[in-house]
Amino acid sequence: MFPGLNETQGKTEAVFAQLRERAKHFPPELNEEWFDQGLFKTRSTEISDYLAEAEKNAYSLLRLEPSSPVYGFMSNAVQEQLTALVQALYRP
């Protein structure tokens, strides 16, 4: 493990805890498509399923070495998923 992994993991846990808390302010079932179909593999009407996919991907990214050939792809995917979730959950 490289220095700072525990700190990074702690921040990741905090981000998803905040997103799960914010999701409680919405009905658990989505009545319309919130996300571009290419952004998530999940095909669900439950916001918790999208949070779970993004969280799984974020933890997978933490386990990857930055030199891994898929690191850049995973990093971009996680960033895009988090951006979409934040925009959806914190929209006015």
Secondary structure, 3 states (H helix, E strand, C coil): CCCCHHHHHHHHHHHHHHHHHHHCCCCCECCCCCCCCCCCCCCCCEHHHHHHHHHHHHHHHHHCCCCCCCHHHHHHHHHHHHHHHHHHHCCC
